[in-house]
Amino acid sequence: MDSTAVEIDGSVMEGGGQILRVSAALSCITGTAIKITKIRAGRSTPGLRPQHLSGLQLVSDLCSGSLQGASIGSTDVSLTPGKIRSGSHVADPQTAGSVCLLLQVALPCAVFADAASQLCLKGGTNAEMAPQIDYTLKVFKPIVERFGVNFDCDVKMRGYYPKGGGEVNVTVNPVKELRPVTLTERGNITKIHGRAFVAGVLPFKLAKDMSTAAVRTIRKEIKELYINIQALQEKEKACGNGNGIIIIAESSTGCLFAGSALGKKGVYADKVGIEAAEMLLRNIRHNGCVDEFLQDQLIIFMALAKGTSRIRTGAVTLHTQTAIHIAEQLTQAKFTISKCEDEMSSSVTYIIECHGSGVVNPNL
């Protein structure tokens, strides 16, 4: 264990919680001590929020590590990792902080444990500024499993802003090493489906309005497919009030894309549906193989895999560039991004290529 910690500037590029998640997970996996400074320096509420704090505590717990400076509002944190340990781990920010972001930081770590891990993650399952749990299950999970990652996820309770109260139980199985993934052929969109939900005291009509507006919007651009967006009333497995929609598109080669939106006070339901539909359409127009949200979530797995991964994307997001920057700082992985002009369509795509660092699980 090297006593000199690698210093990570938490204010660079995207400058948000994602830097914390990627660097904490990689610190845990590589056994490298890190010191993150200037955490969320440019945000309206700088420093650690409950969400980030419980994510860091979860990683520290997973790797029997020690944390310094881990308190709400703190802008400097140090993590000295120990050995990754399996077993049961709980994370509860006691807010509507996203369970999906907690999973983002913990999953890569648990993959390199000595046995299966049970993660009990509490907070918001369908929260703003984060993937909805339905996205994590229907888009992220099938694609990340191609790397060899293996996890099960049981949604015990859904939780919404501002109450939270959601709970997700995740079982992660360890692997010896991760495989590289190639996603370069998009194929045709073959299926579009989704769910529009209301929970708590909100009327069911909102779900139907979101669904109808979304279908209508997609229809304008994609005429040949049957679009099935179920309207749902969340009953006993939901805490608090909320409404939202997620729409998923599948391609003939198994690529997955999504558009989603959550209802807010004073926003008409059809507007929420249209927002999700437009997001989906934007993400399938470019002919890439992943949407703008999956892009950055795959970087850490590309960096850890043994071999070369290649993924075709639309415009490369700042989140993705930030994840690459941190991954190259903390692992031996090397990334290159090349632009592809497609004569078939006017859209520009990019290939993100990574020679992974080939981390081998020392605990198996």
N, C-alpha and C positions, 0 to 999 in steps of 0.2 A: 504493500500500500504506500503510494507516494505521498509524502507529507506536504508537498507543495500543491496546493489546489489550483485547478485550472480556473481562470477568471472569465466569467461570462458577462457581457454587457447586456443587461435586460432592457435597454432602451433602443437597441439597434433595430433597424428595418421595421417590422410590424410592431415590435415593442410591447407586446401584450403577454397574456397568460400562457400563450403557446410556447414561448421561449422557456418558461419555467417547466412546462410539461415535458418537452423534448429533452432539455438538459438534465432534469432530475431523473428521468427514465434511463437515459444513456449513462449517467453517473452510476446509477444502481447496477446496470448490466455490465459496464466495463470496469467497475471497481475504482473509478477515478473520482477523487474528491473535487468538488466544485464550489466556487463562490460566485453567486449571482448578485450583481450590483445594479443600481438604478432601475429596480423592478417597476415596470409599468409607469415609467417616469413621465411620459407624455399624456397619461390618461387623466380624466377629470377627477378621479379618486385614485391617486398614485399608490403604489405599494400593494401589499397582499390584501386580497379580499377573502372572506370566509371560504369561498370556493377554492382559491389557490392554496390557501393554508391547509385545508383538509386533504387536498391532492398531494402536497408535499409530505404531510404527516403519514399518509397512506404509503407512499414510496419508501419513506424512512422506516416505517414499520415492516414493509416487505423485505427490506434489505438489512434489517437489524442495524440501521445506521444512526448517526447522531446529527441533529439539526441545530444550527445556531441562528438566532435572529428571526425565528419563525413566530411572528405575531401579526395580528391585523394591522395594516398600515406600514409594516416594515418594508424598506426598500433594498435591504441587503440580507441575503440568506446564504448560509454555508451548509452543505451536505457532505458528510463523510460516510460513505457506504460500507457495510459489512457484507456478510454472506446472504444471498437471497434465500428466504425461507418460505416454504409452502405453508398450508394450513389456512385458518380463517382470519380474515382481516375486515375491519369495518371502517367506513368513512362516512361521516355525517357533518356537513357544513352547518346544519341547523337553519338553513335558508332554502330558497328555491334554486340554489346553485346546481348546475347541471350534473346529473349522474353520468352522462355520456362523456363529459370532460374528465371526470374522475376515472372512468374506464380507460380513456385515452392515455392517461399517465401510468396507470397500473398494469394494463394488459401486457405491454412489451416486457415488463419486469417479471411478471408471473410466468411468462413463457419460458424463462430461464431458471425457474426454481427446480428443486429436486423431486417434487411430486405435485399432485393437483393442489390448486389454491381455490378457496372459496372467498369471494369478495362480496360483502354486503354494502351496497352503495345507496346512500339516501340523499334526498333533495328533490330537484325538479327533473321529471322525465321528459317533459315537453316545454322547454324553456327558451327564452330569447337568446340570441348570440351564441347558440350552441346547436349541435345536431339534435333532432328529436330522437327519442329512443327507437322509434319506428325506422328512422334512417339508419341508425347503428345496426339494427337487426336485419333490415332488408337490403341495404346497399353495402355498408362497410363490412359486415360479417362475411357474406359469401366471397367477397373479393380478397379480404385479408386471409381467409382460409386457404387461398391458393399459395400463400407463402409457407403454409404448413402450420399456421396458428390454429389452435383448436379450442373453442370455448362455447359454453352454453349459457344462455341468459334467460332468467325467469322474471318477468315483470310482476311483482307482488302487488304493487300499488302505484298508480300514476299520480304525479304531483305537478302542480302548475304554479306560476308566479302569482302572487307574492308569497303564498303559504308554504310551498314545497310539500313535504310529507310523502313524497314518492319513495319507493324502495324497489331495488333491482338486485337479485341474487345472481352472481356470475360464477361459474366454475371454469377455471382455466387449466388445461392440461399442458404439462411441460413438453418441450421438444429438444432434440439434440442440436439441431441447427435449422435455420430457415432457408427455404429454397428461393431462388430468384424468380421473378414473374415477368412475362412479356405480355403486354396489352397494347397491340398496335393496330389491329384490324377491328374497326367498329361494326361493319356489316350494316344491316338495315334494322330500324326499330320495328319490333314485331308485336309488342304488347305494352299497353299503358293501363295502369291500375292504381288505386290509392284508397285512402280513407279520410273522411272529413268527420270530425268528432265534436261533440259538446259534452261537457261534464258539469256536475253540480246543478245549480239553479237555472242554467241557461237553456232556452227553449230549443227543441229538436229542429225546428224550422231553420235555425242558423246553419246546422250541418247540411241540410238539403240545399240551402242557398249557396253555400261555399262550393259544394259539389257541382251544382248546375252551372254556376258561373265559370268554374274551372273547365268543365267539359266543353262549354260553349267557346271559350277562349282557345283551347287546344284544337277544336274542330276547324277553326278558321285556317289553321296551318297544316294540320294532319287530317286528311279527310277519309282515308281508307281504313283506319283502325277502329275497332270497337273500344270505347274507353269506359272502364268500369271504376267509378269512384264511389265507394260505399259511404252512405251517411250513417253515423253511429252515435248512439247515446251511451256514454261510458256510465255504467251503473255502479256496482259495489266496489270495483277495484280502482276507484278514483277519489282523491282527496282534494277538496276545494273546487273552484269554478274555473273552467277554461274552455277555449275552442280553438280549433286549428285544422290544418289539412296537410297531407303529404301525398304527392303523386310520383309514382315510379315508372320509368320507362326501361324496358329490356330490349337488347338487340339480339340479332341472330347469332352473334358470336359470344353471347353471355355477358356483354357489358351492361352496367346498371347506372342509371342517372336519376336524380330526383329534383323536385321543386317543392318547397314547403313554406308555410306561413302560419303565424299564430294570430288569433283575434286579440284586439286591444279595445279598451273602453272607447266608445265613440266611433269605431271603424265599422262600416257596413260589412256584413258577412260576404256579399258578393265581391267586394273589393279584396278580401282576404283570399278568396278562391282564385281571383284573377292574378294576384301577386304570385301565388304558388305556380300557377299555370305558365306565367311569363318566365319565371325562373327556370322551370323545366325546359321550356322551348329554347331559351337562351343556351342552356347546357347541352342540347342535342343538335343545335344548328351547326356547331363548329366541327363535327365529325371526329372529335377526340374520343377516347375510350373511357374517360372518367369525367365526372362533373367537377366543378370548381371546389367542392367541399372535400371530396375524396382525395383529390390531388395532394394536399399537404399532409393528410392523415397517413398516406402510404410511404412517405419519405423515410420515416424511422425504420420501417420494415425492409425497405430497399437497402438502407445503409447497413442493416444487421445481417442480411441474407448472404449466403455463400454463392458467389457468381454474379453475373451481369443481368440486371433488370432493365427493361425498356418499357416506358409507358407513354402513349400518345395522349396529349392534352390539348385543350384550347389555350387561351392566353394563360401564361404562368402567373399565379397569384403571388402577392407579397408574402402571404402566409407560407406558401411553398418555398419561396426563396429564403425565407427566414429559417424554416426547418432544415433546409439544405446547409445553410451557413452553420447552424449549430451542430448538425450531424457530422460535417467535415471537421469541425473543431474538436469533437469528442471521440471520433472513430477514424479508422483508416480508409473509410469509404471515399470514393471520388465520383462526383457528379458532373455530367455535361448536359447542356440543353441546346438542342439544335432545332432550327426553324424548318418546317416543311411547307413548300408551296404546293397546293393541290390543284392540278389542272382541271379536275372534275368539278370542284366547287370554288367559290370565291373565298372560302374560309381558309385561314391560316391555322395550322396546327404545329405543335412542338413535340419533340421526343425528349423526354427526360430519361437519360441513361445513367445507371449507377453501377460501378464496380463495387459490390458490397464488401464489407469488412470480414464477412464469414465468421461471426462470433459463434464459438462452440460452447454449449452448455457444460460447464465444469462439474455441475452437480448431478449429472445423469451418468 
